[in-house]
């Protein structure tokens, strides 16, 4: 939404809020690790593998490339 209408700061604020949640709950802080597959309602990781063929090489990488493309000029 923010990319299409930069005057609507609520979109940017929502994206920042999501990123803060991701940093607090989805990124595994152990050295050399990656993002948890999913978390429960309390933000605790679900018992799933950290890395598996679909999530790590494709999904996470694609998400990061898209975020850089869309937000690169804001950073």
Backbone bond lengths (Angstrom), bond angles and torsions (degrees), N, CA, C in turn:
res aa  C-N    CA-C-N  psi(-1)  N-CA   C-N-CA  omega(-1)  CA-C   N-CA-C  phi
1 X - - - 1.428 - - 1.520 111.47 -
2 X 1.349 116.32 -42.52 1.467 119.69 -178.05 1.525 111.22 -65.43
3 X 1.315 117.16 -36.93 1.461 120.63 179.82 1.533 110.23 -62.47
4 X 1.309 117.58 -37.11 1.464 121.01 -179.33 1.522 112.70 -83.57
5 X 1.329 117.40 -25.06 1.461 120.18 -178.11 1.537 109.45 -144.44
6 X 1.348 117.79 79.14 1.462 121.08 -174.76 1.524 114.70 -62.76
7 X 1.306 118.05 -13.46 1.463 119.57 177.14 1.525 112.49 -76.14
8 X 1.316 116.17 -18.17 1.465 121.70 178.53 1.529 108.40 -87.72
9 X 1.313 116.75 85.47 1.460 121.14 -176.53 1.520 113.11 -65.19
10 X 1.312 118.26 -17.05 1.468 119.70 179.24 1.521 111.14 -61.73
11 X 1.337 117.26 -29.88 1.460 119.71 177.85 1.525 110.59 -69.66
12 X 1.299 116.63 -43.19 1.455 120.83 177.50 1.526 109.90 -64.27
13 X 1.299 116.87 -43.23 1.472 120.94 178.49 1.520 111.03 -62.37
14 X 1.316 117.65 -38.60 1.473 120.93 178.35 1.529 110.06 -65.55
15 X 1.332 117.24 -43.26 1.464 120.72 178.60 1.529 110.45 -62.91
16 X 1.317 116.98 -41.18 1.461 120.28 178.01 1.528 110.80 -64.15
17 X 1.303 117.38 -38.25 1.455 121.73 178.47 1.524 111.02 -64.34
18 X 1.318 116.69 -43.32 1.461 120.94 177.91 1.529 109.93 -62.48
19 X 1.339 116.72 -43.01 1.463 120.29 -179.89 1.528 110.85 -62.76
20 X 1.321 117.67 -39.32 1.465 120.70 177.83 1.530 110.43 -63.34
21 X 1.320 117.70 -40.61 1.463 121.38 177.28 1.529 110.12 -63.85
22 X 1.318 116.28 -43.85 1.469 120.70 179.03 1.522 110.06 -58.89
23 X 1.318 117.02 -47.70 1.469 120.12 -179.17 1.525 111.38 -62.74
24 X 1.315 117.00 -36.69 1.462 120.87 -177.06 1.526 113.24 -78.23
25 X 1.333 118.77 -31.17 1.465 120.74 -169.81 1.525 116.19 -125.20
26 X 1.311 119.13 -29.61 1.461 119.97 -173.11 1.521 114.80 -99.41
27 X 1.316 118.79 -25.08 1.455 120.51 179.61 1.524 108.72 -84.23
28 X 1.310 115.24 122.03 1.462 120.82 177.45 1.532 107.11 -74.74
29 X 1.322 116.57 119.02 1.458 121.25 -174.06 1.532 114.10 -78.22
30 X 1.314 117.25 -5.24 1.468 118.81 178.53 1.521 109.60 -66.74
31 X 1.320 116.33 140.20 1.464 121.26 -178.24 1.526 110.62 -57.51
32 X 1.324 115.42 133.79 1.447 121.29 178.33 1.519 114.64 77.42
33 X 1.309 117.49 4.97 1.459 119.87 -178.18 1.522 110.98 -90.72
34 X 1.268 117.53 -162.25 1.452 123.03 -175.40 1.506 109.98 -148.13
35 X 1.285 119.78 -151.67 1.461 122.53 -178.62 1.518 109.84 -89.91
36 X 1.328 115.18 145.10 1.454 118.53 173.04 1.532 108.83 -67.94
37 X 1.312 115.36 151.71 1.463 121.11 179.66 1.530 110.40 -61.77
38 X 1.340 115.56 -45.77 1.459 121.35 -178.99 1.528 108.38 -164.14
39 X 1.319 115.69 163.02 1.462 121.51 176.20 1.523 108.82 -128.22
40 X 1.332 115.17 160.53 1.459 119.23 178.02 1.528 110.26 -85.10
41 X 1.311 116.97 -174.29 1.470 121.64 -176.60 1.523 112.75 -61.59
42 X 1.326 117.02 -24.14 1.474 120.67 178.39 1.523 112.31 -91.59
43 X 1.344 117.14 1.49 1.459 120.41 179.91 1.512 114.48 85.11
44 X 1.336 117.35 13.77 1.465 121.87 178.99 1.530 109.29 -90.91
45 X 1.342 117.69 136.59 1.475 120.55 -178.44 1.521 112.68 -59.44
46 X 1.323 115.22 140.13 1.464 121.30 173.50 1.526 108.69 -77.83
47 X 1.331 117.94 153.98 1.471 120.62 -178.72 1.525 111.85 -77.24
48 X 1.305 115.69 71.57 1.467 122.07 177.48 1.516 107.84 -125.37
49 X 1.332 117.66 158.57 1.468 119.64 178.78 1.536 111.07 -61.34
50 X 1.321 116.49 145.71 1.462 120.74 176.48 1.528 109.62 -67.27
51 X 1.329 116.83 -42.72 1.465 121.66 -177.04 1.522 108.62 -123.48
52 X 1.306 115.68 137.49 1.462 122.32 173.24 1.522 107.48 -154.46
53 X 1.312 118.93 164.26 1.469 121.49 -167.51 1.533 116.48 -57.59
54 X 1.305 119.48 -32.18 1.463 119.73 -177.73 1.519 111.53 -85.65
55 X 1.298 117.26 -46.89 1.457 122.13 -172.05 1.524 112.57 -66.63
56 X 1.281 117.60 -56.48 1.465 120.11 -169.63 1.523 114.16 -69.70
57 X 1.321 120.14 -63.21 1.461 117.94 -172.93 1.526 114.24 -70.99
58 X 1.297 117.88 -29.79 1.460 118.57 -177.33 1.523 112.66 -99.86
59 X 1.299 117.32 -65.14 1.456 121.80 -169.14 1.530 112.91 -61.74
60 X 1.310 117.77 -52.42 1.462 120.16 -178.44 1.521 111.70 -65.97
61 X 1.309 116.91 -43.20 1.466 119.80 179.10 1.521 112.03 -62.26
62 X 1.300 116.58 -43.27 1.468 120.99 179.94 1.528 110.59 -64.61
63 X 1.329 117.26 -40.90 1.457 120.56 178.77 1.525 110.58 -61.92
64 X 1.328 116.56 -44.25 1.467 119.53 -179.33 1.521 111.41 -64.77
65 X 1.321 117.85 -41.57 1.474 120.19 178.13 1.525 110.61 -62.37
66 X 1.302 117.22 -40.21 1.467 120.65 179.32 1.524 110.55 -66.58
67 X 1.323 118.01 -42.05 1.467 120.90 178.54 1.520 110.88 -63.08
68 X 1.321 118.13 -43.51 1.468 120.97 178.58 1.521 110.17 -62.14
69 X 1.317 116.34 -43.17 1.472 120.09 -179.98 1.530 111.06 -61.36
70 X 1.322 116.86 -43.45 1.459 120.63 -175.93 1.520 113.62 -80.72
71 X 1.323 117.47 -33.57 1.475 120.44 -172.98 1.521 112.80 -109.22
72 X 1.303 118.46 -1.66 1.446 122.00 -175.96 1.522 114.72 -53.27
73 X 1.304 116.42 -36.41 1.466 118.89 -179.06 1.531 112.18 -79.29
74 X 1.322 118.81 -8.45 1.463 121.77 -179.92 1.526 111.75 -95.79
75 X 1.322 116.01 -18.96 1.464 119.38 -174.55 1.520 110.28 -85.89
